[in-house]
Amino acid sequence: MKLLRLVQTVTAAAVAAALALPMSASAHDADATGVRARSPLLIAHRGASGYVPEHTLAAYWLAIEQGADYVEPDLVLTKDGVLVARHENAIAILHPDGSVREATTDVAERPEFASRKTTKTIDGVAITGWFTEDFTLAELKTLRARERIPQIRAANTRFNDMFEIPTFEEVLQLVQQANERRREAARDGKGDGKGDRHGHGHGHDRVRPIGVYPETKHPSYFAGLGKPLEEPLVRMLDRYGYRGADAPVFIQSFEVGNLRKLKRMTRVPLVQLLNGSGQPYDFTLSGDRRTYADLAKPAGLAEISSYAQGIGANTSLMIPLVAGRLGAPTTLVKDAHAAGLVVHGWTFRAENVFLPDDFDSSADPAALGNLAGQIEAFLKLGMDGLFSDQSFLARKAIDQYVGKR
């Protein structure tokens, strides 16, 4: 049975019944990569992670059904060198008292892996828990995914222990099969022939594919273990046809050195992630005192343009918060465009706890607020795309904004 069909069979009834959300049939248009998109790109942050546990095949599949242009897997390595999709290499983190602080798997409850608990320093931070690089792929496949923030997304916990940890190859296969389904639908005449959210031209040869937007997590850390992320990532992308500058893929990283290395290894688009504080960890290791704020200035953006095609910017770098509310916009988007870079903003989440106070619906941190209002404020700056946990709501917000133009 094909991977996509398997995911659909396992999850469709449960997810659809739980969400009761119609799938988007919106119109938008872009070139093959979306680098020069006519409509802002929607990047499904860890899949449709606002609706089902993140970094699962179910989350990626649901995001595609809800109208995402790209799905975003964070990538870490197993003991035997296989790329898997997890938010962090730490798959369960403990408080000092031994209680679970955060977990994306059930590993803390698996007695056969109790001895794997350890303390490691990841990018300068000591963490106690369990880590992917201490497990073979076969061992990780015995674990099951769980909701990472159950206190905010309690509804998602009903999907706990239903899904495996996916490999990067399985994510690529899922995307490949989703794209095959779109091309088949176009050949069967189910599209309007004018281009819709699945394509931008006439006929099945112009169907725009869903893309993939992998992040290399902690590249200096993994390189220090003798497990560099770049080689297996490029090999896997090459295997599935992601080779040229127009390939529907962006590779992103919070570090600089590994993006420079990737530039020598592949021609696919690269994105420099910029956080709202701190500095790239490879800068910390090398003694480079520049911060993300420095890289967000015109001189820093010019340097980024020498090795990358875009930036993934923390929303605070575009519109800082003042007393919890949106303040005056910066010139970051304009400056990045002047340097020839696209700008993708992160992360747009619908729960009140994550929204600027301007868009809260109530004092309940877990209730959904006005995500569309926040998105519109940033799209007005000319932002080229956005990462969102709620791909269904973000798709509607983007389409509503584009419809007003």
C-alpha positions in Angstrom: 0.0 0.0 0.0 1.4 3.4 -0.9 2.6 5.5 2.0 0.1 8.3 1.4 -2.8 5.9 1.2 -1.6 4.3 4.5 -1.6 7.7 6.3 -5.0 8.5 4.9 -6.4 5.2 6.0 -5.0 5.4 9.5 -5.8 9.1 10.2 -8.6 10.4 7.9 -11.6 9.4 9.9 -10.2 10.3 13.3 -8.8 13.7 12.2 -11.8 14.7 10.1 -14.2 13.8 12.8 -12.2 15.6 15.5 -11.6 18.8 13.5 -14.8 19.0 11.5 -13.0 21.5 9.3 -13.6 21.8 5.5 -10.5 21.7 3.4 -9.4 24.8 1.6 -10.1 25.3 -2.1 -8.4 28.7 -2.3 -6.6 30.2 -5.2 -3.0 31.2 -5.2 -0.1 31.2 -7.6 3.7 31.0 -7.6 6.6 29.8 -9.6 7.9 26.2 -9.0 9.8 27.1 -5.8 7.7 30.0 -4.6 10.8 32.1 -4.3 9.0 34.8 -6.4 5.5 33.9 -5.3 2.7 36.1 -6.5 0.8 35.1 -3.3 2.5 34.7 0.1 3.6 31.1 0.8 2.1 29.1 3.6 4.6 26.9 5.3 3.1 24.2 7.6 5.2 24.6 10.7 6.0 21.0 11.7 2.9 20.0 9.7 -0.6 21.0 10.9 0.8 21.0 14.4 -2.1 23.0 15.8 -4.4 20.1 15.1 -2.4 16.9 15.6 0.9 16.1 17.2 3.8 17.8 15.3 6.3 16.1 13.0 4.0 13.1 12.2 3.0 11.9 8.8 -0.6 12.7 9.8 0.4 16.3 10.6 2.1 16.7 7.2 -0.7 15.1 5.3 -3.4 17.2 7.0 -1.4 20.4 6.3 -1.3 19.5 2.6 -5.1 18.9 2.6 -5.6 22.3 4.3 -3.8 24.2 1.6 -0.1 24.4 2.7 2.4 25.2 0.0 5.3 23.6 1.9 5.6 21.2 4.9 8.4 21.8 7.3 10.3 18.9 9.0 12.9 19.7 11.6 15.7 17.1 11.0 18.0 15.3 13.5 20.0 12.1 13.3 19.7 8.6 14.8 22.5 6.6 16.2 22.8 4.8 12.8 22.8 8.0 10.8 19.2 8.3 9.6 17.5 11.7 9.3 14.3 11.8 11.3 11.7 14.5 11.9 11.7 15.8 15.5 11.5 19.4 16.9 14.7 18.6 18.9 17.1 15.7 19.2 15.8 15.6 22.8 12.6 13.5 22.5 11.8 13.8 26.2 13.2 16.4 28.6 13.0 16.2 32.4 12.8 18.8 35.2 15.4 18.6 38.0 12.9 16.6 40.1 12.6 13.9 37.4 9.2 14.9 36.1 8.6 15.4 32.4 9.1 19.0 31.2 8.5 18.4 27.6 8.1 15.2 25.5 7.3 14.5 21.8 7.4 10.7 22.4 6.5 8.2 25.0 10.1 7.3 25.7 10.0 8.4 29.4 7.4 5.7 30.0 9.3 2.9 28.3 11.3 0.9 30.9 13.4 -0.8 28.3 15.0 2.6 27.5 15.3 3.9 31.1 19.1 3.5 30.9 19.3 5.8 27.9 18.4 8.8 30.1 21.4 11.1 30.2 22.4 14.7 30.5 24.0 16.5 27.5 25.0 20.0 26.7 23.2 21.1 23.5 24.2 24.5 22.1 25.5 25.5 25.6 22.4 24.4 27.5 22.5 21.3 29.8 19.5 19.0 29.1 18.5 15.8 30.9 16.4 13.4 29.0 16.5 11.1 26.0 18.1 11.9 22.6 17.7 10.6 19.1 21.4 10.0 18.5 21.4 7.4 21.2 18.7 5.3 19.4 18.8 3.3 16.2 16.1 3.9 13.8 14.6 0.5 14.6 14.4 1.5 18.3 12.9 4.9 17.5 10.3 3.3 15.4 9.0 1.4 18.5 8.2 4.8 20.2 5.1 6.8 19.6 4.6 10.5 19.1 2.9 12.8 21.6 1.6 16.3 21.7 4.5 18.6 22.8 2.4 21.3 24.5 -0.6 19.5 26.0 -1.3 22.3 28.4 -2.2 24.5 25.4 -3.3 21.9 22.9 -5.1 19.4 25.2 -7.4 18.3 22.3 -4.4 17.0 20.4 -3.5 14.6 23.2 -6.3 12.3 21.9 -3.9 11.4 19.1 -1.1 10.6 21.5 0.6 7.2 20.8 -1.1 6.8 17.4 1.8 7.8 15.2 5.5 6.8 14.6 8.5 9.1 14.3 8.8 9.6 10.6 12.1 9.5 8.7 12.9 12.4 6.3 12.6 9.9 3.5 9.1 9.0 4.5 8.2 12.7 4.6 9.6 13.1 1.0 7.6 10.0 -0.1 4.4 11.4 1.4 5.0 14.7 -0.4 5.9 12.9 -3.6 2.7 10.8 -3.5 0.6 13.9 -2.7 2.0 15.5 -5.8 1.3 12.4 -7.9 -2.3 12.6 -6.8 -2.5 16.2 -7.9 -1.1 15.5 -11.3 -3.5 12.6 -11.7 -6.4 14.8 -10.8 -5.3 17.3 -13.4 -5.0 14.7 -16.0 -8.4 13.4 -15.2 -9.8 16.9 -15.8 -10.8 17.6 -12.2 -9.1 21.0 -12.2 -10.5 24.0 -13.9 -7.5 24.1 -16.3 -6.8 27.7 -15.3 -4.7 27.0 -12.3 -5.9 26.7 -8.7 -4.2 26.1 -5.4 -2.7 23.0 -6.9 -1.2 24.7 -10.0 -0.6 27.8 -11.8 -1.0 27.0 -15.5 -2.9 25.0 -18.0 -2.8 21.2 -17.9 -1.1 18.7 -15.7 2.4 19.7 -16.8 2.0 23.0 -14.9 0.7 21.7 -11.6 2.8 23.4 -8.9 4.0 20.8 -6.4 3.8 20.9 -2.7 7.3 21.7 -1.4 9.4 20.7 1.5 11.2 23.1 3.9 13.6 21.1 6.1 15.5 22.6 9.0 18.9 21.4 10.1 18.8 21.3 13.9 21.9 21.9 15.9 24.4 21.3 13.0 27.5 22.2 15.0 26.5 19.8 17.8 25.9 16.9 15.3 29.2 17.7 13.5 30.9 17.5 16.9 29.6 14.0 17.2 31.0 13.1 13.8 27.5 13.0 12.4 27.2 16.0 10.1 23.7 16.7 8.9 24.6 18.2 5.5 25.7 15.1 3.6 22.7 12.8 4.4 20.4 15.7 3.8 21.8 16.5 0.3 21.9 12.8 -0.6 18.3 12.3 0.2 17.2 15.5 -1.6 19.2 14.4 -4.6 17.6 11.0 -4.5 14.1 12.5 -4.7 15.0 15.0 -7.4 15.5 18.2 -5.4 18.6 19.4 -7.2 18.3 22.8 -8.9 17.6 26.4 -8.0 14.0 25.9 -9.0 13.4 22.8 -6.9 10.4 23.1 -4.6 12.5 23.1 -1.4 14.1 25.5 1.0 16.8 24.4 3.5 16.9 26.5 6.6 19.2 26.8 9.5 19.8 29.1 12.6 23.5 28.6 12.0 25.6 30.2 9.2 28.5 27.9 8.6 26.4 24.9 7.6 24.4 27.0 5.1 27.7 28.1 3.6 28.7 24.5 3.4 25.4 23.5 1.8 25.9 26.2 -0.8 29.0 24.3 -2.0 27.0 21.0 -2.0 23.7 21.9 -3.6 22.0 24.5 -5.8 18.6 24.4 -4.0 17.4 27.6 -2.2 18.8 28.2 1.3 17.2 30.3 4.1 19.0 31.9 7.0 16.9 31.8 10.1 17.0 34.9 12.3 15.9 34.8 15.9 14.6 37.7 18.0 17.6 37.5 20.3 20.9 35.7 20.7 23.4 34.7 18.0 24.0 31.7 15.7 25.7 29.0 17.8 28.5 28.5 15.4 29.3 32.2 16.0 29.4 31.5 19.7 31.9 28.7 19.1 34.1 30.7 16.8 34.1 33.9 18.9 32.2 35.9 16.3 30.4 38.5 18.4 27.7 39.4 15.9 24.1 38.7 16.8 20.9 37.9 14.9 20.1 41.6 15.2 23.3 42.4 13.4 22.5 40.0 10.6 19.1 41.7 10.3 20.8 45.0 9.4 21.5 45.9 5.8 25.2 44.9 6.0 24.2 41.5 7.5 21.5 41.0 4.9 24.0 41.7 2.1 26.3 39.0 3.5 23.4 36.5 3.8 22.6 37.1 0.2 26.0 35.8 -0.8 25.0 32.3 0.3 21.2 32.2 0.8 18.1 33.2 -1.1 16.0 34.2 1.9 15.6 34.8 5.6 13.2 33.2 8.0 12.6 36.0 10.5 11.2 36.0 14.0 8.1 38.2 13.9 9.6 40.5 16.5 12.3 41.5 14.0 9.6 42.8 11.7 7.2 44.3 14.2 8.5 44.4 17.8 6.1 44.0 20.7 5.6 47.0 23.0 3.9 46.1 26.2 2.6 42.9 24.6 1.1 44.7 21.6 2.4 45.3 18.1 4.6 48.3 17.9 6.0 50.2 14.9 7.3 48.1 12.0 11.0 47.9 11.3 12.6 48.2 7.8 13.7 44.6 7.8 11.3 43.4 5.0 12.2 46.3 2.8 16.0 45.9 3.5 15.9 42.2 2.8 14.1 42.7 -0.5 16.7 45.3 -1.4 19.4 42.7 -0.8 17.5 40.3 -3.1 16.2 38.1 -0.3 12.7 36.8 0.3 11.3 37.0 3.8 9.4 34.2 5.5 8.1 35.1 9.0 7.7 32.7 12.0 5.7 31.5 13.8 2.1 32.4 13.4 0.0 30.5 16.0 -3.7 31.0 16.7 -3.8 30.5 20.5 -4.0 33.6 22.6 -0.8 32.7 24.5 1.1 33.1 21.3 -0.7 36.1 19.8 0.1 39.7 20.4 -2.4 41.1 22.9 -4.0 43.1 20.1 -5.5 39.9 18.7 -6.4 38.0 21.9 -10.0 36.7 22.1 -10.1 36.3 25.9 -7.9 35.7 28.9 -7.8 32.0 28.2 -4.3 31.2 26.9 -5.5 28.1 25.0 -8.4 29.8 23.3 -8.1 30.8 19.6 -7.7 34.5 18.9 -7.6 36.6 15.8 -4.8 34.9 13.8 -6.0 36.5 10.6 -5.6 39.9 12.0 -2.0 39.2 13.0 -1.2 37.7 9.6 -2.6 40.7 7.8 -0.5 43.1 9.8 2.6 41.3 8.6 1.6 40.7 5.1 1.0 44.4 4.7 4.8 44.8 5.2 5.4 42.7 2.0 6.4 39.5 3.8 6.7 36.7 1.2 5.5 33.8 3.3 4.8 32.6 6.8 5.2 29.6 9.0 2.0 28.6 10.8 0.8 25.8 13.1 -2.8 26.2 12.0 -2.6 25.8 8.2 -6.3 25.8 7.8 -6.8 29.2 9.4 -3.6 30.6 7.9 -4.7 29.6 4.4 -8.0 31.4 4.9 -6.2 34.5 6.2 -3.7 34.6 3.3 -6.5 34.2 0.7 -8.6 36.9 2.4 -5.7 39.3 2.3 -4.9 38.5 -1.3 -8.5 38.9 -2.3 -8.5 42.5 -0.9 -5.6 43.6 -3.1 
